[in-house]
Amino acid sequence: MRKLLFSVIILACAASFSFAQNTDYNKVDIYAGYSHARMDFGGDYEGFNGVEGAVTGNISRYIGLKGDYAFHFKSFDAAPFDVNAQTHTFVGGLQVKDNSTETKFKPFAHFMAGVTHARVSGIVSDSETGFAGVIGGGLDIRLSPRVDFRVVQLDYNPTRLDGETQHNFRVGIGLADTEPWRNTGRRVARHRRLHVARTGQGQGGRSTDGHLGVRSCRLRDAHRTPRVCR
């Protein structure tokens, strides 16, 4: 499993830097998706389901600063009581990815570190916070100018709790908004043009028809009576 992860990372980095140069790249991407984790319990692995969210601010076409949060949980049937376990993982670091607006296939790799909080509740409750790391990568495919589909994400997720190291792994799938504010300027310009078309006034409140600021407005009232605007 570790060899597969490192192979994905190497391929992601090599593929990202092999594309032709393009100065237009996505500045931000916001990811949300499903995550399945294999948690290490002293060499025995248990499957945990959960969700993951991440925000990446790209400082160049290939390099981004990434913050990531993941939540995983599982209920164990320990008759006569149920035991619920959950983890919250907060990490941050670097992501390597071709963020060009023209790229269709986007392999990526990320390297992050932070903390994890594990909690177990049942007859008694216990919790602990410790170190967490995430080393992995995956593949995004562009579906539209602002939406990417994350086909797969594979991570090695080591943690340090209760004086021991846990060798966890996780796999994910989801969607990413690659430029949530990209079209804001275009929307503002479109609204301004609509305003001018409806009111006949441009900047400074001037009439846009060129007749010394006087024109006939559209028929607006119920009696279809024309009105003179100045």
C-alpha positions in Angstrom: 0.0 0.0 0.0 2.8 2.4 0.9 4.6 1.6 -2.4 1.4 2.4 -4.3 1.1 5.7 -2.5 4.6 6.8 -3.2 4.3 5.8 -6.9 1.2 7.9 -7.1 3.0 10.9 -5.6 6.0 10.6 -8.0 3.7 10.2 -11.0 1.6 13.2 -9.9 4.6 15.5 -9.6 6.2 14.4 -12.9 3.0 14.7 -14.8 2.2 18.1 -13.4 5.5 19.7 -14.4 5.5 18.1 -17.9 2.6 20.2 -19.3 3.1 23.2 -21.4 3.5 26.6 -19.7 0.3 28.7 -19.1 0.1 31.7 -16.9 -3.7 31.5 -16.4 -4.3 29.2 -13.4 -7.0 28.7 -10.8 -6.1 30.7 -7.6 -8.4 28.7 -5.2 -10.0 25.4 -5.0 -12.5 24.1 -2.4 -12.9 20.3 -2.1 -15.6 18.2 -0.4 -16.1 14.5 -0.6 -16.5 11.0 0.9 -13.6 9.4 2.8 -13.0 5.9 3.9 -10.2 5.2 6.4 -8.5 2.0 7.4 -7.5 2.7 11.1 -4.6 0.8 12.7 -5.5 -0.9 16.0 -2.2 -2.5 16.9 -1.8 -4.1 13.5 -5.5 -4.9 13.1 -7.3 -2.6 10.7 -10.9 -1.4 11.0 -12.9 0.5 8.3 -14.2 4.0 9.3 -16.5 6.0 7.1 -16.5 9.8 7.0 -16.1 13.1 5.1 -13.3 15.3 4.1 -13.1 19.0 3.2 -10.1 21.0 2.0 -9.3 24.5 0.8 -6.2 25.2 -1.3 -4.8 28.7 -2.2 -2.5 28.4 -5.2 0.5 30.6 -5.1 1.6 29.5 -8.5 0.5 27.3 -11.3 1.9 24.2 -9.6 2.2 25.0 -5.9 -0.6 25.5 -3.4 -1.0 26.0 0.3 -3.6 23.5 1.6 -5.7 23.1 4.7 -7.6 19.8 5.2 -10.2 18.5 7.7 -11.4 14.9 7.9 -14.0 13.3 10.1 -14.3 9.5 10.5 -16.5 7.3 12.7 -17.5 3.8 13.4 -19.8 2.0 15.8 -18.6 -1.3 17.4 -21.1 -3.9 18.7 -19.6 -4.8 22.0 -22.6 -6.5 23.6 -24.4 -5.6 25.8 -23.2 -2.0 24.9 -22.3 -0.2 21.7 -19.0 1.6 21.5 -18.7 4.6 19.2 -15.4 5.8 17.9 -14.6 8.9 15.9 -11.6 11.0 14.8 -11.2 14.6 13.8 -8.0 15.4 11.8 -6.8 18.9 11.0 -3.7 19.2 8.8 -2.0 21.7 6.5 0.8 21.8 4.1 1.8 21.9 0.4 0.0 20.6 -2.7 1.7 20.0 -6.1 -0.8 20.1 -9.0 -1.2 21.6 -12.5 -3.8 24.3 -11.8 -4.0 25.6 -15.3 -7.5 26.5 -16.4 -6.9 24.5 -19.6 -5.7 21.2 -18.1 -8.2 18.3 -18.3 -6.5 15.7 -16.2 -4.9 16.9 -13.0 -2.8 14.4 -11.0 -1.7 15.9 -7.6 0.3 15.1 -4.5 0.1 16.7 -1.1 2.3 16.7 2.1 0.6 17.9 5.3 1.0 17.7 9.1 -1.2 18.7 12.0 -3.2 17.1 14.8 -5.8 14.4 15.2 -8.4 14.1 18.0 -9.7 10.6 18.7 -12.7 9.9 21.0 -14.3 6.7 22.2 -17.7 6.6 23.9 -19.6 3.8 25.5 -19.8 2.6 29.0 -16.9 4.9 29.6 -15.6 7.7 27.4 -12.0 8.6 26.6 -10.3 10.9 24.2 -6.8 11.9 23.1 -5.1 14.4 20.8 -1.9 13.8 19.0 0.2 14.3 15.9 -1.2 13.5 12.4 0.4 13.5 9.0 -1.0 13.1 5.5 1.2 12.0 2.5 -0.6 11.1 -0.7 -2.2 12.2 -3.9 -4.8 11.4 -6.5 -6.4 12.5 -9.8 -8.9 15.3 -10.6 -10.7 15.6 -14.0 -12.1 18.9 -15.1 -15.9 18.6 -15.7 -16.5 22.4 -16.4 -14.5 25.6 -16.2 -15.0 25.6 -12.4 -15.8 22.1 -11.3 -13.4 19.1 -11.0 -14.3 15.5 -10.2 -11.9 13.8 -7.9 -11.7 10.3 -9.3 -9.5 9.0 -6.4 -7.4 10.2 -3.5 -5.1 7.9 -1.7 -3.4 8.9 1.5 -1.0 7.5 4.1 -2.2 9.0 7.4 0.2 8.2 10.3 -0.9 9.3 13.8 0.8 9.4 17.2 -1.6 8.6 20.1 -1.1 7.1 23.5 2.7 6.9 22.9 2.3 4.7 19.9 2.3 5.3 16.1 -0.7 4.2 14.0 -0.2 3.5 10.3 -3.6 4.5 8.9 -4.7 4.8 5.3 -7.6 6.6 3.6 -9.2 6.8 0.2 -11.5 9.5 -1.0 -13.8 10.7 -3.9 -15.6 14.0 -4.4 -15.9 17.3 -6.2 -13.8 20.5 -6.2 -14.9 24.1 -7.0 -11.7 25.3 -8.7 -12.5 29.0 -8.8 -15.5 30.0 -6.6 -15.0 33.7 -7.2 -13.7 33.6 -10.8 -16.9 34.9 -12.4 -17.8 37.6 -9.8 -16.4 40.4 -12.0 -18.3 39.2 -15.0 -21.6 39.0 -13.0 -21.0 42.6 -11.7 -20.4 43.8 -15.2 -23.5 42.0 -16.5 -25.7 43.5 -13.8 -24.4 47.0 -14.6 -25.3 46.6 -18.2 -28.8 45.4 -17.3 -29.2 48.4 -15.0 -28.1 50.8 -17.8 -30.5 49.1 -20.3 -33.4 49.5 -17.9 -32.8 53.0 -16.6 -31.0 54.5 -19.6 -28.4 56.0 -17.2 -24.7 55.3 -17.3 -22.0 56.7 -15.0 -22.9 59.9 -13.2 -26.6 59.4 -13.8 -26.3 60.6 -17.4 -28.8 59.5 -20.0 -27.3 57.0 -22.5 -29.5 58.0 -25.5 -27.6 61.2 -26.4 -30.6 63.6 -26.4 -29.4 66.1 -23.8 -30.5 63.9 -20.9 -34.2 63.8 -22.0 -35.9 60.7 -23.3 -39.1 58.8 -23.3 -39.1 55.9 -20.8 -40.7 52.5 -21.5 -44.3 52.1 -20.9 -44.2 51.1 -17.2 -47.6 51.7 -15.6 -50.8 49.8 -16.0 -52.3 52.5 -18.3 -49.2 52.3 -20.6 -48.5 56.0 -20.1 -45.1 57.2 -21.4 -43.0 59.1 -18.9 -40.2 61.7 -19.5 -37.0 61.1 -17.7 -34.5 63.9 -17.0 
